[in-house]
Protein backbone atom coordinates (compact mmCIF):
# COMPACT_ATOMS: atom_id res chain seq x y z
CA UNK A 1 0.00 0.00 0.00
CA UNK A 2 2.91 2.32 0.74
CA UNK A 3 4.20 2.07 -2.83
CA UNK A 4 0.72 2.43 -4.29
CA UNK A 5 0.22 5.68 -2.38
CA UNK A 6 3.61 7.00 -3.50
CA UNK A 7 2.81 6.23 -7.12
CA UNK A 8 -0.62 7.80 -6.79
CA UNK A 9 0.64 11.08 -5.30
CA UNK A 10 3.42 11.34 -7.86
CA UNK A 11 0.99 10.61 -10.68
CA UNK A 12 -1.31 13.39 -9.53
CA UNK A 13 1.53 15.88 -9.82
CA UNK A 14 2.13 16.44 -6.10
CA UNK A 15 5.64 17.59 -5.26
CA UNK A 16 7.71 15.00 -3.41
CA UNK A 17 9.90 16.39 -0.64
CA UNK A 18 12.81 14.01 -0.22
CA UNK A 19 13.26 13.33 3.50
CA UNK A 20 16.15 10.95 2.84
CA UNK A 21 14.38 8.00 4.41
CA UNK A 22 12.02 5.41 2.99
CA UNK A 23 9.64 5.23 5.95
CA UNK A 24 8.60 8.90 5.89
CA UNK A 25 7.46 10.90 2.84
CA UNK A 26 6.02 14.37 2.34
CA UNK A 27 3.93 15.39 -0.67
CA UNK A 28 2.36 18.78 -1.30
CA UNK A 29 0.45 20.77 -3.86
CA UNK A 30 -0.07 24.51 -3.92
CA UNK A 31 -2.29 27.02 -5.63
CA UNK A 32 -1.85 30.71 -5.07
CA UNK A 33 -1.31 31.28 -1.35
CA UNK A 34 -2.77 27.90 -0.30
CA UNK A 35 -0.72 24.75 0.32
CA UNK A 36 -2.00 21.24 1.02
CA UNK A 37 0.42 18.58 2.25
CA UNK A 38 0.25 14.84 2.95
CA UNK A 39 2.78 13.53 5.45
CA UNK A 40 3.13 9.73 5.17
CA UNK A 41 4.59 7.82 8.13
CA UNK A 42 5.39 4.10 8.05
CA UNK A 43 5.93 1.63 10.91
CA UNK A 44 9.68 2.31 11.03
CA UNK A 45 9.28 6.04 11.48
CA UNK A 46 6.36 5.60 13.87
CA UNK A 47 8.57 3.56 16.22
CA UNK A 48 10.91 6.57 16.55
CA UNK A 49 8.15 9.08 17.24
CA UNK A 50 6.36 10.21 20.33
CA UNK A 51 3.61 12.82 20.61
CA UNK A 52 6.06 15.62 21.41
CA UNK A 53 8.44 14.94 18.52
CA UNK A 54 5.52 14.44 16.15
CA UNK A 55 4.06 17.83 17.15
CA UNK A 56 7.45 19.50 16.68
CA UNK A 57 7.90 18.04 13.19
CA UNK A 58 4.36 19.01 12.24
CA UNK A 59 4.93 22.57 13.47
CA UNK A 60 8.14 22.72 11.43
CA UNK A 61 6.30 21.68 8.28
CA UNK A 62 3.66 24.35 8.81
CA UNK A 63 6.16 27.10 9.62
CA UNK A 64 8.23 26.44 6.52
CA UNK A 65 5.17 26.66 4.31
CA UNK A 66 4.18 29.92 6.01
CA UNK A 67 7.68 31.35 5.54
CA UNK A 68 7.32 30.64 1.84
CA UNK A 69 4.35 32.98 1.75
CA UNK A 70 1.46 30.52 1.98
CA UNK A 71 -1.38 32.01 3.98
CA UNK A 72 -3.46 28.82 4.19
CA UNK A 73 -1.62 25.61 5.10
CA UNK A 74 -3.29 22.24 5.68
CA UNK A 75 -1.42 19.05 6.55
CA UNK A 76 -2.93 15.57 6.71
CA UNK A 77 -0.79 12.90 8.36
CA UNK A 78 -1.26 9.46 6.84
CA UNK A 79 -0.07 6.72 9.18
CA UNK A 80 0.50 3.54 7.15
CA UNK A 81 0.94 1.03 9.96
CA UNK A 82 -0.41 -1.91 11.86
CA UNK A 83 0.20 -0.11 15.18
CA UNK A 84 -3.11 1.76 15.10
CA UNK A 85 -3.28 2.51 18.83
CA UNK A 86 0.19 4.08 18.85
CA UNK A 87 -0.57 6.07 15.71
CA UNK A 88 -3.82 7.39 17.17
CA UNK A 89 -2.15 8.43 20.41
CA UNK A 90 0.65 10.25 18.58
CA UNK A 91 -1.64 11.96 16.06
CA UNK A 92 -4.25 13.09 18.59
CA UNK A 93 -5.02 16.79 18.17
CA UNK A 94 -3.99 16.94 14.51
CA UNK A 95 -5.56 15.98 11.19
CA UNK A 96 -4.65 12.34 10.54
CA UNK A 97 -5.89 9.11 8.99
CA UNK A 98 -4.62 5.60 9.64
CA UNK A 99 -4.19 2.98 6.94
CA UNK A 100 -4.43 -0.18 9.02
CA UNK A 101 -2.18 -2.67 7.23
CA UNK A 102 -3.10 -5.52 9.59
CA UNK A 103 -6.84 -5.51 8.89
CA UNK A 104 -6.76 -3.73 5.50
CA UNK A 105 -8.93 -0.72 6.30
CA UNK A 106 -8.87 3.04 6.49
CA UNK A 107 -9.54 4.50 9.94
CA UNK A 108 -11.04 7.99 10.07
CA UNK A 109 -11.84 9.03 13.60
CA UNK A 110 -14.15 11.69 14.99
CA UNK A 111 -13.48 15.29 13.95
CA UNK A 112 -11.09 14.21 11.20
CA UNK A 113 -11.45 15.35 7.56
CA UNK A 114 -14.11 13.40 5.69
CA UNK A 115 -11.99 13.70 2.55
CA UNK A 116 -8.72 15.39 1.56
CA UNK A 117 -7.61 16.16 -2.00
CA UNK A 118 -9.99 13.45 -3.17
CA UNK A 119 -7.76 10.64 -1.89
CA UNK A 120 -10.16 8.88 0.48
CA UNK A 121 -11.92 6.77 -2.15
CA UNK A 122 -8.55 5.87 -3.70
CA UNK A 123 -7.24 4.55 -0.39
CA UNK A 124 -10.47 2.70 0.41
CA UNK A 125 -10.49 1.06 -3.01
CA UNK A 126 -6.90 -0.18 -2.74
CA UNK A 127 -6.29 -0.95 0.92
CA UNK A 128 -8.39 -4.13 1.15
CA UNK A 129 -6.92 -7.65 1.21
CA UNK A 130 -8.00 -9.65 -1.83
CA UNK A 131 -11.06 -7.51 -2.43
CA UNK A 132 -12.18 -7.88 1.18
CA UNK A 133 -11.75 -5.95 4.36
CA UNK A 134 -11.55 -7.20 7.91
CA UNK A 135 -13.32 -5.89 10.96
CA UNK A 136 -11.69 -5.34 14.33
CA UNK A 137 -12.08 -9.05 15.16
CA UNK A 138 -10.27 -10.11 11.99
CA UNK A 139 -13.37 -11.42 10.18
CA UNK A 140 -13.57 -10.70 6.45
CA UNK A 141 -16.31 -8.40 5.18
CA UNK A 142 -17.59 -8.47 1.61
CA UNK A 143 -17.01 -5.04 0.13
CA UNK A 144 -20.24 -5.22 -1.84
CA UNK A 145 -22.15 -4.86 1.41
CA UNK A 146 -20.76 -1.37 1.91
CA UNK A 147 -19.75 -2.23 5.47
CA UNK A 148 -16.25 -0.90 5.10
CA UNK A 149 -17.37 2.63 4.41
CA UNK A 150 -19.82 2.41 7.27
CA UNK A 151 -17.05 1.08 9.51
CA UNK A 152 -14.46 3.73 8.70
CA UNK A 153 -16.67 6.73 8.09
CA UNK A 154 -17.62 8.82 11.11
CA UNK A 155 -20.48 11.27 10.95
CA UNK A 156 -19.31 14.89 11.27
CA UNK A 157 -19.64 16.42 14.69
CA UNK A 158 -22.49 18.91 14.81
CA UNK A 159 -22.52 22.10 16.86
CA UNK A 160 -25.37 20.76 19.00
CA UNK A 161 -23.52 17.54 19.77
CA UNK A 162 -20.36 19.41 20.72
CA UNK A 163 -22.24 21.70 23.09
CA UNK A 164 -24.00 18.82 24.80
CA UNK A 165 -20.77 17.08 25.85
CA UNK A 166 -19.24 18.26 29.11
CA UNK A 167 -15.78 18.03 30.64
CA UNK A 168 -12.45 17.80 28.87
CA UNK A 169 -13.88 15.73 26.03
CA UNK A 170 -16.53 18.37 25.41
CA UNK A 171 -13.92 21.12 25.37
CA UNK A 172 -11.88 19.13 22.86
CA UNK A 173 -14.98 18.63 20.71
CA UNK A 174 -15.81 22.34 20.78
CA UNK A 175 -12.24 23.27 19.88
CA UNK A 176 -12.34 20.82 16.97
CA UNK A 177 -15.66 22.25 15.79
CA UNK A 178 -14.26 25.79 15.96
CA UNK A 179 -11.14 24.70 14.07
CA UNK A 180 -13.31 23.10 11.40
CA UNK A 181 -15.29 26.32 11.06
CA UNK A 182 -12.08 28.33 10.68
CA UNK A 183 -10.87 25.96 7.96
CA UNK A 184 -14.17 26.31 6.08
CA UNK A 185 -14.00 30.10 6.37
CA UNK A 186 -10.39 30.09 5.18
CA UNK A 187 -11.32 27.92 2.20
CA UNK A 188 -14.22 30.23 1.36
CA UNK A 189 -11.98 33.29 1.27
CA UNK A 190 -9.07 31.32 -0.18
CA UNK A 191 -10.60 31.42 -3.65
CA UNK A 192 -9.83 35.15 -3.82
CA UNK A 193 -6.21 34.55 -2.84
CA UNK A 194 -5.74 32.65 -6.08
CA UNK A 195 -6.42 35.76 -8.16
CA UNK A 196 -3.33 37.09 -9.90
CA UNK A 197 -3.62 40.50 -8.27
CA UNK A 198 -0.31 41.93 -9.55
CA UNK A 199 -1.08 41.04 -13.17
CA UNK A 200 -4.56 42.53 -12.89
CA UNK A 201 -3.27 45.75 -11.31
CA UNK A 202 -0.60 46.16 -14.01
CA UNK A 203 -3.22 45.64 -16.74
CA UNK A 204 -5.58 48.17 -15.11
CA UNK A 205 -2.82 50.80 -14.90
CA UNK A 206 -2.05 50.28 -18.59
CA UNK A 207 -5.75 50.51 -19.43
CA UNK A 208 -6.26 53.75 -17.50
CA UNK A 209 -3.30 55.45 -19.17
CA UNK A 210 -4.37 54.17 -22.60
CA UNK A 211 -7.89 55.58 -22.13
CA UNK A 212 -6.52 58.92 -20.91
CA UNK A 213 -4.33 59.26 -24.01
CA UNK A 214 -6.56 57.79 -26.74
CA UNK A 215 -10.08 58.43 -25.45
CA UNK A 216 -9.64 61.70 -23.58
CA UNK A 217 -6.86 63.14 -25.73
CA UNK A 218 -4.27 63.59 -22.97
CA UNK A 219 -1.41 63.30 -25.45
CA UNK A 220 0.96 65.10 -23.10
CA UNK A 221 1.01 61.94 -20.93
CA UNK A 222 2.46 60.00 -23.85
CA UNK A 223 4.88 62.80 -24.74
CA UNK A 224 6.20 63.08 -21.20
CA UNK A 225 6.40 59.34 -20.61
CA UNK A 226 7.81 57.84 -23.81
CA UNK A 227 11.52 57.08 -24.00
CA UNK A 228 14.48 57.78 -26.26
CA UNK A 229 18.16 57.35 -25.48
CA UNK A 230 18.72 61.10 -25.83
CA UNK A 231 16.12 62.12 -23.24
CA UNK A 232 17.45 59.51 -20.83
CA UNK A 233 21.21 59.90 -21.28
CA UNK A 234 21.58 63.55 -22.26
CA UNK A 235 18.63 65.21 -20.54
CA UNK A 236 18.90 62.91 -17.49
CA UNK A 237 15.19 62.05 -17.52
CA UNK A 238 15.75 58.58 -16.10
CA UNK A 239 12.12 58.20 -15.04
CA UNK A 240 11.27 57.53 -18.71
CA UNK A 241 12.88 54.10 -18.40
CA UNK A 242 9.99 53.27 -16.08
CA UNK A 243 7.05 55.30 -17.43
CA UNK A 244 7.42 54.04 -20.99
CA UNK A 245 6.47 50.55 -19.75
CA UNK A 246 2.85 51.66 -19.19
CA UNK A 247 2.15 53.65 -22.39
CA UNK A 248 1.06 52.48 -25.85
CA UNK A 249 0.68 53.75 -29.39
CA UNK A 250 -2.84 52.90 -30.50
CA UNK A 251 -5.42 50.22 -29.77
CA UNK A 252 -3.69 47.35 -31.59
CA UNK A 253 -0.43 47.99 -29.71
CA UNK A 254 -2.30 48.07 -26.40
CA UNK A 255 -4.49 45.01 -27.06
CA UNK A 256 -1.61 42.86 -28.28
CA UNK A 257 0.44 43.58 -25.18
CA UNK A 258 -2.44 43.09 -22.74
CA UNK A 259 -3.40 39.72 -24.24
CA UNK A 260 0.22 38.61 -23.85
CA UNK A 261 0.40 39.99 -20.30
CA UNK A 262 -2.70 38.07 -19.20
CA UNK A 263 -1.55 34.91 -20.99
CA UNK A 264 1.93 34.81 -19.47
CA UNK A 265 1.61 36.93 -16.35
CA UNK A 266 -0.81 34.81 -14.36
CA UNK A 267 1.24 31.67 -15.03
CA UNK A 268 4.45 33.22 -13.69
CA UNK A 269 2.68 34.94 -10.79
CA UNK A 270 1.19 31.62 -9.62
CA UNK A 271 4.66 30.08 -9.68
CA UNK A 272 6.33 32.86 -7.65
CA UNK A 273 5.39 35.04 -4.70
CA UNK A 274 3.69 38.28 -5.70
CA UNK A 275 6.63 40.37 -4.54
CA UNK A 276 9.10 38.36 -6.64
CA UNK A 277 6.80 38.41 -9.63
CA UNK A 278 6.48 42.20 -9.43
CA UNK A 279 10.27 42.47 -9.10
CA UNK A 280 10.71 40.24 -12.16
CA UNK A 281 8.27 42.32 -14.23
CA UNK A 282 9.65 45.74 -13.31
CA UNK A 283 13.34 44.83 -13.52
CA UNK A 284 12.79 43.09 -16.86
CA UNK A 285 11.03 46.20 -18.16
CA UNK A 286 13.77 48.51 -16.89
CA UNK A 287 16.43 46.21 -18.36
CA UNK A 288 14.62 46.24 -21.71
CA UNK A 289 14.48 50.05 -21.69
CA UNK A 290 18.15 50.41 -20.75
CA UNK A 291 19.27 47.90 -23.38
CA UNK A 292 17.20 49.71 -26.03
CA UNK A 293 18.83 53.05 -25.13
CA UNK A 294 22.28 51.49 -25.37
CA UNK A 295 21.59 49.94 -28.79
CA UNK A 296 20.17 53.10 -30.33
CA UNK A 297 22.96 55.23 -28.85
CA UNK A 298 26.05 53.12 -29.51
CA UNK A 299 25.01 50.78 -32.34
CA UNK A 300 22.37 52.48 -34.48
CA UNK A 301 23.26 56.03 -33.39
CA UNK A 302 19.69 57.26 -33.84
CA UNK A 303 18.70 60.31 -31.82
CA UNK A 304 15.08 60.44 -32.98
CA UNK A 305 13.69 57.00 -32.14
CA UNK A 306 11.14 57.09 -29.31
CA UNK A 307 9.49 54.03 -27.85
CA UNK A 308 6.84 52.97 -25.34
CA UNK A 309 4.94 49.84 -24.46
CA UNK A 310 4.78 46.97 -22.01
CA UNK A 311 6.33 44.49 -24.45
CA UNK A 312 9.84 44.77 -22.96
CA UNK A 313 8.54 43.65 -19.55
CA UNK A 314 6.25 41.07 -21.19
CA UNK A 315 9.21 39.60 -23.03
CA UNK A 316 10.80 39.35 -19.59
CA UNK A 317 7.85 37.17 -18.56
CA UNK A 318 8.31 35.13 -21.71
CA UNK A 319 11.98 34.62 -20.92
CA UNK A 320 11.01 33.56 -17.40
CA UNK A 321 8.43 31.16 -18.82
CA UNK A 322 10.97 29.58 -21.16
CA UNK A 323 13.42 29.18 -18.26
CA UNK A 324 10.65 27.60 -16.18
CA UNK A 325 9.67 25.14 -18.92
CA UNK A 326 13.31 24.20 -19.43
CA UNK A 327 13.85 23.64 -15.72
CA UNK A 328 10.54 21.83 -15.14
CA UNK A 329 9.79 19.72 -18.27
CA UNK A 330 6.68 18.20 -16.70
CA UNK A 331 4.94 21.57 -16.94
CA UNK A 332 5.06 21.38 -20.74
CA UNK A 333 2.97 18.21 -20.59
CA UNK A 334 0.35 19.56 -18.23
CA UNK A 335 -1.53 22.83 -17.79
CA UNK A 336 1.09 25.09 -19.39
CA UNK A 337 1.22 23.34 -22.76
CA UNK A 338 -1.37 25.70 -24.28
CA UNK A 339 0.53 28.73 -22.99
CA UNK A 340 3.62 27.45 -24.76
CA UNK A 341 1.65 27.59 -28.01
CA UNK A 342 0.67 31.20 -27.32
CA UNK A 343 4.31 31.91 -26.59
CA UNK A 344 5.35 30.65 -30.04
CA UNK A 345 2.56 32.59 -31.78
CA UNK A 346 3.52 35.79 -29.99
CA UNK A 347 7.15 35.35 -31.06
CA UNK A 348 6.08 34.90 -34.68
CA UNK A 349 3.83 37.95 -34.45
CA UNK A 350 6.69 40.04 -33.07
CA UNK A 351 9.04 39.06 -35.88
CA UNK A 352 6.38 39.74 -38.52
CA UNK A 353 5.70 43.18 -37.03
CA UNK A 354 9.39 43.94 -36.57
CA UNK A 355 9.50 45.88 -39.83
CA UNK A 356 6.73 48.22 -38.62
CA UNK A 357 8.80 50.01 -36.03
CA UNK A 358 8.89 47.36 -33.29
CA UNK A 359 11.67 47.93 -30.76
CA UNK A 360 13.41 44.57 -31.18
CA UNK A 361 16.26 45.69 -28.90
CA UNK A 362 13.84 46.18 -26.00
CA UNK A 363 12.29 42.78 -26.67
CA UNK A 364 15.64 41.05 -26.67
CA UNK A 365 16.83 42.86 -23.56
CA UNK A 366 13.63 42.08 -21.64
CA UNK A 367 13.75 38.43 -22.69
CA UNK A 368 17.33 37.96 -21.48
CA UNK A 369 16.69 39.81 -18.21
CA UNK A 370 13.56 37.70 -17.57
CA UNK A 371 15.42 34.42 -18.04
CA UNK A 372 18.27 35.45 -15.78
CA UNK A 373 15.99 36.80 -13.06
CA UNK A 374 13.83 33.68 -13.01
CA UNK A 375 16.87 31.43 -12.54
CA UNK A 376 18.10 33.66 -9.70
CA UNK A 377 14.74 33.94 -7.91
CA UNK A 378 13.78 30.30 -8.40
CA UNK A 379 17.22 29.15 -7.25
CA UNK A 380 16.74 30.96 -3.95
CA UNK A 381 13.45 29.18 -3.51
CA UNK A 382 15.12 25.83 -4.14
CA UNK A 383 17.71 26.55 -1.45
CA UNK A 384 14.91 27.29 1.00
CA UNK A 385 13.23 24.02 0.04
CA UNK A 386 16.47 22.14 0.76
CA UNK A 387 16.63 23.67 4.23
CA UNK A 388 13.00 22.70 4.68
CA UNK A 389 13.75 19.06 3.89
CA UNK A 390 16.62 19.09 6.37
CA UNK A 391 14.47 20.63 9.12
CA UNK A 392 11.62 18.21 8.58
CA UNK A 393 13.95 15.24 8.66
CA UNK A 394 15.74 16.41 11.78
C-alpha positions in Angstrom: 0.0 0.0 0.0 2.9 2.3 0.7 4.2 2.1 -2.8 0.7 2.4 -4.3 0.2 5.7 -2.4 3.6 7.0 -3.5 2.8 6.2 -7.1 -0.6 7.8 -6.8 0.6 11.1 -5.3 3.4 11.3 -7.9 1.0 10.6 -10.7 -1.3 13.4 -9.5 1.5 15.9 -9.8 2.1 16.4 -6.1 5.6 17.6 -5.3 7.7 15.0 -3.4 9.9 16.4 -0.6 12.8 14.0 -0.2 13.3 13.3 3.5 16.2 10.9 2.8 14.4 8.0 4.4 12.0 5.4 3.0 9.6 5.2 6.0 8.6 8.9 5.9 7.5 10.9 2.8 6.0 14.4 2.3 3.9 15.4 -0.7 2.4 18.8 -1.3 0.5 20.8 -3.9 -0.1 24.5 -3.9 -2.3 27.0 -5.6 -1.9 30.7 -5.1 -1.3 31.3 -1.4 -2.8 27.9 -0.3 -0.7 24.8 0.3 -2.0 21.2 1.0 0.4 18.6 2.2 0.2 14.8 2.9 2.8 13.5 5.4 3.1 9.7 5.2 4.6 7.8 8.1 5.4 4.1 8.0 5.9 1.6 10.9 9.7 2.3 11.0 9.3 6.0 11.5 6.4 5.6 13.9 8.6 3.6 16.2 10.9 6.6 16.6 8.1 9.1 17.2 6.4 10.2 20.3 3.6 12.8 20.6 6.1 15.6 21.4 8.4 14.9 18.5 5.5 14.4 16.2 4.1 17.8 17.1 7.5 19.5 16.7 7.9 18.0 13.2 4.4 19.0 12.2 4.9 22.6 13.5 8.1 22.7 11.4 6.3 21.7 8.3 3.7 24.3 8.8 6.2 27.1 9.6 8.2 26.4 6.5 5.2 26.7 4.3 4.2 29.9 6.0 7.7 31.3 5.5 7.3 30.6 1.8 4.4 33.0 1.7 1.5 30.5 2.0 -1.4 32.0 4.0 -3.5 28.8 4.2 -1.6 25.6 5.1 -3.3 22.2 5.7 -1.4 19.0 6.5 -2.9 15.6 6.7 -0.8 12.9 8.4 -1.3 9.5 6.8 -0.1 6.7 9.2 0.5 3.5 7.1 0.9 1.0 10.0 -0.4 -1.9 11.9 0.2 -0.1 15.2 -3.1 1.8 15.1 -3.3 2.5 18.8 0.2 4.1 18.9 -0.6 6.1 15.7 -3.8 7.4 17.2 -2.1 8.4 20.4 0.6 10.3 18.6 -1.6 12.0 16.1 -4.3 13.1 18.6 -5.0 16.8 18.2 -4.0 16.9 14.5 -5.6 16.0 11.2 -4.7 12.3 10.5 -5.9 9.1 9.0 -4.6 5.6 9.6 -4.2 3.0 6.9 -4.4 -0.2 9.0 -2.2 -2.7 7.2 -3.1 -5.5 9.6 -6.8 -5.5 8.9 -6.8 -3.7 5.5 -8.9 -0.7 6.3 -8.9 3.0 6.5 -9.5 4.5 9.9 -11.0 8.0 10.1 -11.8 9.0 13.6 -14.2 11.7 15.0 -13.5 15.3 13.9 -11.1 14.2 11.2 -11.5 15.4 7.6 -14.1 13.4 5.7 -12.0 13.7 2.5 -8.7 15.4 1.6 -7.6 16.2 -2.0 -10.0 13.4 -3.2 -7.8 10.6 -1.9 -10.2 8.9 0.5 -11.9 6.8 -2.1 -8.5 5.9 -3.7 -7.2 4.5 -0.4 -10.5 2.7 0.4 -10.5 1.1 -3.0 -6.9 -0.2 -2.7 -6.3 -1.0 0.9 -8.4 -4.1 1.2 -6.9 -7.6 1.2 -8.0 -9.6 -1.8 -11.1 -7.5 -2.4 -12.2 -7.9 1.2 -11.7 -6.0 4.4 -11.5 -7.2 7.9 -13.3 -5.9 11.0 -11.7 -5.3 14.3 -12.1 -9.0 15.2 -10.3 -10.1 12.0 -13.4 -11.4 10.2 -13.6 -10.7 6.5 -16.3 -8.4 5.2 -17.6 -8.5 1.6 -17.0 -5.0 0.1 -20.2 -5.2 -1.8 -22.2 -4.9 1.4 -20.8 -1.4 1.9 -19.8 -2.2 5.5 -16.3 -0.9 5.1 -17.4 2.6 4.4 -19.8 2.4 7.3 -17.1 1.1 9.5 -14.5 3.7 8.7 -16.7 6.7 8.1 -17.6 8.8 11.1 -20.5 11.3 10.9 -19.3 14.9 11.3 -19.6 16.4 14.7 -22.5 18.9 14.8 -22.5 22.1 16.9 -25.4 20.8 19.0 -23.5 17.5 19.8 -20.4 19.4 20.7 -22.2 21.7 23.1 -24.0 18.8 24.8 -20.8 17.1 25.9 -19.2 18.3 29.1 -15.8 18.0 30.6 -12.5 17.8 28.9 -13.9 15.7 26.0 -16.5 18.4 25.4 -13.9 21.1 25.4 -11.9 19.1 22.9 -15.0 18.6 20.7 -15.8 22.3 20.8 -12.2 23.3 19.9 -12.3 20.8 17.0 -15.7 22.3 15.8 -14.3 25.8 16.0 -11.1 24.7 14.1 -13.3 23.1 11.4 -15.3 26.3 11.1 -12.1 28.3 10.7 -10.9 26.0 8.0 -14.2 26.3 6.1 -14.0 30.1 6.4 -10.4 30.1 5.2 -11.3 27.9 2.2 -14.2 30.2 1.4 -12.0 33.3 1.3 -9.1 31.3 -0.2 -10.6 31.4 -3.6 -9.8 35.2 -3.8 -6.2 34.6 -2.8 -5.7 32.6 -6.1 -6.4 35.8 -8.2 -3.3 37.1 -9.9 -3.6 40.5 -8.3 -0.3 41.9 -9.5 -1.1 41.0 -13.2 -4.6 42.5 -12.9 -3.3 45.8 -11.3 -0.6 46.2 -14.0 -3.2 45.6 -16.7 -5.6 48.2 -15.1 -2.8 50.8 -14.9 -2.0 50.3 -18.6 -5.8 50.5 -19.4 -6.3 53.8 -17.5 -3.3 55.5 -19.2 -4.4 54.2 -22.6 -7.9 55.6 -22.1 -6.5 58.9 -20.9 -4.3 59.3 -24.0 -6.6 57.8 -26.7 -10.1 58.4 -25.5 -9.6 61.7 -23.6 -6.9 63.1 -25.7 -4.3 63.6 -23.0 -1.4 63.3 -25.5 1.0 65.1 -23.1 1.0 61.9 -20.9 2.5 60.0 -23.8 4.9 62.8 -24.7 6.2 63.1 -21.2 6.4 59.3 -20.6 7.8 57.8 -23.8 11.5 57.1 -24.0 14.5 57.8 -26.3 18.2 57.4 -25.5 18.7 61.1 -25.8 16.1 62.1 -23.2 17.4 59.5 -20.8 21.2 59.9 -21.3 21.6 63.5 -22.3 18.6 65.2 -20.5 18.9 62.9 -17.5 15.2 62.0 -17.5 15.7 58.6 -16.1 12.1 58.2 -15.0 11.3 57.5 -18.7 12.9 54.1 -18.4 10.0 53.3 -16.1 7.0 55.3 -17.4 7.4 54.0 -21.0 6.5 50.6 -19.7 2.9 51.7 -19.2 2.2 53.6 -22.4 1.1 52.5 -25.9 0.7 53.8 -29.4 -2.8 52.9 -30.5 -5.4 50.2 -29.8 -3.7 47.3 -31.6 -0.4 48.0 -29.7 -2.3 48.1 -26.4 -4.5 45.0 -27.1 -1.6 42.9 -28.3 0.4 43.6 -25.2 -2.4 43.1 -22.7 -3.4 39.7 -24.2 0.2 38.6 -23.9 0.4 40.0 -20.3 -2.7 38.1 -19.2 -1.5 34.9 -21.0 1.9 34.8 -19.5 1.6 36.9 -16.3 -0.8 34.8 -14.4 1.2 31.7 -15.0 4.5 33.2 -13.7 2.7 34.9 -10.8 1.2 31.6 -9.6 4.7 30.1 -9.7 6.3 32.9 -7.6 5.4 35.0 -4.7 3.7 38.3 -5.7 6.6 40.4 -4.5 9.1 38.4 -6.6 6.8 38.4 -9.6 6.5 42.2 -9.4 10.3 42.5 -9.1 10.7 40.2 -12.2 8.3 42.3 -14.2 9.7 45.7 -13.3 13.3 44.8 -13.5 12.8 43.1 -16.9 11.0 46.2 -18.2 13.8 48.5 -16.9 16.4 46.2 -18.4 14.6 46.2 -21.7 14.5 50.1 -21.7 18.2 50.4 -20.7 19.3 47.9 -23.4 17.2 49.7 -26.0 18.8 53.0 -25.1 22.3 51.5 -25.4 21.6 49.9 -28.8 20.2 53.1 -30.3 23.0 55.2 -28.8 26.0 53.1 -29.5 25.0 50.8 -32.3 22.4 52.5 -34.5 23.3 56.0 -33.4 19.7 57.3 -33.8 18.7 60.3 -31.8 15.1 60.4 -33.0 13.7 57.0 -32.1 11.1 57.1 -29.3 9.5 54.0 -27.8 6.8 53.0 -25.3 4.9 49.8 -24.5 4.8 47.0 -22.0 6.3 44.5 -24.5 9.8 44.8 -23.0 8.5 43.7 -19.6 6.3 41.1 -21.2 9.2 39.6 -23.0 10.8 39.3 -19.6 7.8 37.2 -18.6 8.3 35.1 -21.7 12.0 34.6 -20.9 11.0 33.6 -17.4 8.4 31.2 -18.8 11.0 29.6 -21.2 13.4 29.2 -18.3 10.7 27.6 -16.2 9.7 25.1 -18.9 13.3 24.2 -19.4 13.9 23.6 -15.7 10.5 21.8 -15.1 9.8 19.7 -18.3 6.7 18.2 -16.7 4.9 21.6 -16.9 5.1 21.4 -20.7 3.0 18.2 -20.6 0.4 19.6 -18.2 -1.5 22.8 -17.8 1.1 25.1 -19.4 1.2 23.3 -22.8 -1.4 25.7 -24.3 0.5 28.7 -23.0 3.6 27.5 -24.8 1.6 27.6 -28.0 0.7 31.2 -27.3 4.3 31.9 -26.6 5.3 30.6 -30.0 2.6 32.6 -31.8 3.5 35.8 -30.0 7.2 35.3 -31.1 6.1 34.9 -34.7 3.8 38.0 -34.4 6.7 40.0 -33.1 9.0 39.1 -35.9 6.4 39.7 -38.5 5.7 43.2 -37.0 9.4 43.9 -36.6 9.5 45.9 -39.8 6.7 48.2 -38.6 8.8 50.0 -36.0 8.9 47.4 -33.3 11.7 47.9 -30.8 13.4 44.6 -31.2 16.3 45.7 -28.9 13.8 46.2 -26.0 12.3 42.8 -26.7 15.6 41.0 -26.7 16.8 42.9 -23.6 13.6 42.1 -21.6 13.7 38.4 -22.7 17.3 38.0 -21.5 16.7 39.8 -18.2 13.6 37.7 -17.6 15.4 34.4 -18.0 18.3 35.5 -15.8 16.0 36.8 -13.1 13.8 33.7 -13.0 16.9 31.4 -12.5 18.1 33.7 -9.7 14.7 33.9 -7.9 13.8 30.3 -8.4 17.2 29.1 -7.3 16.7 31.0 -3.9 13.4 29.2 -3.5 15.1 25.8 -4.1 17.7 26.6 -1.4 14.9 27.3 1.0 13.2 24.0 0.0 16.5 22.1 0.8 16.6 23.7 4.2 13.0 22.7 4.7 13.8 19.1 3.9 16.6 19.1 6.4 14.5 20.6 9.1 11.6 18.2 8.6 14.0 15.2 8.7 15.7 16.4 11.8 
